[in-house]
Amino acid sequence: MKKVVLTVQALALFKLAQNHLYDIRVAVGPSMLPTISEAGDVLLVDRLTPHIRGYRRGDIVLTKSPLNPQTHLCKRVIAQPGESATVDGVQYLVPQGYIWVEGDNKDHSLDSRTFGPIPEGLALGIVRAKLWPPGANMLLSQSS
């Protein structure tokens, strides 16, 4: 019985850390090429830092899609609240509580250029590093 209790406690701590500190996710698709491969890099996602300092321009973020909350997107923050983003010569002001995100591979990315700024509440965290494949252990976001 003691082993069961210890196992449940360990799982609870793991889930707490996953929900509030760090998470591991797989990114698949061409929208962040060449930064993240389309084959499926395993990424370390920092869930804590955004609660402390928010999201900053240049951060790579994991976010729920505003078009389908069951789908996750991996994009780069291009503009923060109060800043503007330009699409086809038109400037869009990013309102408070929102961020403007775009894929690094502009020709193959569904992002804010299509659906506009996204609420910061849809963002799940900052992608910090590639954990897999081997040799791809690369720091992605350095700001803290």
Secondary structure, DSSP 8 states (H G I E B T S, - for coil): -HHHHHHHHHHHHHHHHHHHTEEEEEE-SSTTTTTS-TTTEEEEEE-SHHHHH---TT-EEEEE-SS-TTSEEEEEEEE-TT-EEEETTEEEE--TTEEEEE-SSGGG--SHHHH--EEGGGEEEEEEEEEESTT--EE-----
